[in-house]
């Protein structure tokens, strides 16, 4: 047991898997928004529970038309498949066709 999670020391789990499946509230009317902005070409802000179980903001780097300055932290690769965003049908275009960029 680590952090109260069975098998956490072997699987490196930091957050209860059921908590990771919960969506983050959009919070459109507050300064803590999890709604990606069209003005940023949907580079962010997004929210994810992947870091610690709480809804934390993140950004997708390398989005065509996105901010010139790289925003941090970067979102996990599956952020658009999370319960918060999977039904929104967001289309993101990358600046480059190279996976290393």
C-alpha positions as CSV (number, residue, x, y, z in Angstrom):
1,X,0.0,0.0,0.0
2,X,1.1,3.5,-0.8
3,X,-1.2,6.5,-0.5
4,X,-3.9,4.0,0.5
5,X,-3.8,2.3,-2.9
6,X,-3.2,-1.4,-3.1
7,X,-0.4,-2.3,-5.4
8,X,0.7,1.4,-5.8
9,X,4.3,0.7,-5.1
10,X,4.5,-1.8,-8.0
11,X,2.2,0.0,-10.5
12,X,3.3,3.6,-9.6
13,X,-0.3,4.7,-9.1
14,X,-0.6,8.0,-7.4
15,X,-4.3,8.5,-7.9
16,X,-7.3,6.2,-7.4
17,X,-8.2,5.0,-10.9
18,X,-11.9,5.8,-10.4
19,X,-11.1,9.4,-9.6
20,X,-9.1,9.7,-12.8
21,X,-12.3,8.8,-14.8
22,X,-14.3,11.7,-13.3
23,X,-14.6,14.8,-15.6
24,X,-13.4,18.2,-14.6
25,X,-16.1,21.0,-14.5
26,X,-15.9,23.5,-17.3
27,X,-16.2,26.6,-15.1
28,X,-16.8,28.9,-18.0
29,X,-17.8,31.9,-15.9
30,X,-14.8,31.8,-13.6
31,X,-11.1,32.7,-13.9
32,X,-10.3,29.0,-13.5
33,X,-11.6,27.8,-16.8
34,X,-11.2,24.3,-18.3
35,X,-12.6,25.4,-21.6
36,X,-10.1,25.5,-24.5
37,X,-10.2,28.9,-26.2
38,X,-10.8,29.3,-29.9
39,X,-8.5,32.4,-29.8
40,X,-5.7,30.0,-28.9
41,X,-6.8,27.6,-31.6
42,X,-7.8,25.2,-28.9
43,X,-4.3,24.9,-27.4
44,X,-5.8,25.3,-24.0
45,X,-6.5,25.7,-21.2
46,X,-7.7,22.2,-20.6
47,X,-7.9,20.4,-17.2
48,X,-6.8,17.0,-16.3
49,X,-6.8,14.9,-13.1
50,X,-3.7,12.9,-14.3
51,X,-1.2,14.8,-12.3
52,X,-2.6,14.4,-8.8
53,X,-6.4,13.7,-8.9
54,X,-7.4,17.4,-8.7
55,X,-8.4,19.3,-11.8
56,X,-5.2,21.0,-12.9
57,X,-4.9,23.2,-16.0
58,X,-2.7,22.1,-18.9
59,X,-2.0,23.1,-22.5
60,X,-1.3,21.2,-25.8
61,X,2.0,22.4,-27.3
62,X,2.6,22.8,-31.0
63,X,-0.9,23.7,-32.1
64,X,-1.0,25.7,-35.4
65,X,-2.0,29.2,-34.6
66,X,-1.6,28.6,-30.9
67,X,0.4,30.9,-28.6
68,X,4.0,31.6,-29.6
69,X,5.2,31.2,-26.0
70,X,4.9,27.6,-24.9
71,X,2.4,27.3,-22.1
72,X,3.1,24.8,-19.3
73,X,2.3,22.2,-18.0
74,X,1.7,20.1,-21.1
75,X,-1.4,18.0,-21.1
76,X,-1.2,14.2,-21.1
77,X,-1.5,12.6,-24.5
78,X,-5.0,11.3,-23.9
79,X,-6.5,14.6,-22.6
80,X,-8.9,14.8,-25.6
81,X,-10.2,11.3,-24.9
82,X,-11.0,12.2,-21.2
83,X,-14.6,12.3,-20.1
84,X,-14.4,16.1,-20.0
85,X,-13.6,16.6,-23.7
86,X,-14.3,13.4,-25.7
87,X,-17.9,14.5,-26.7
88,X,-16.9,18.0,-27.8
89,X,-15.4,16.9,-31.1
90,X,-12.5,19.4,-30.9
91,X,-10.2,19.4,-34.0
92,X,-6.6,20.4,-33.4
93,X,-4.1,21.1,-36.2
94,X,-0.4,20.7,-35.4
95,X,2.2,23.2,-36.5
96,X,4.4,20.4,-37.9
97,X,3.8,17.0,-39.4
98,X,6.9,15.7,-37.5
99,X,6.1,13.7,-34.3
100,X,9.3,15.0,-32.7
101,X,8.1,18.6,-32.8
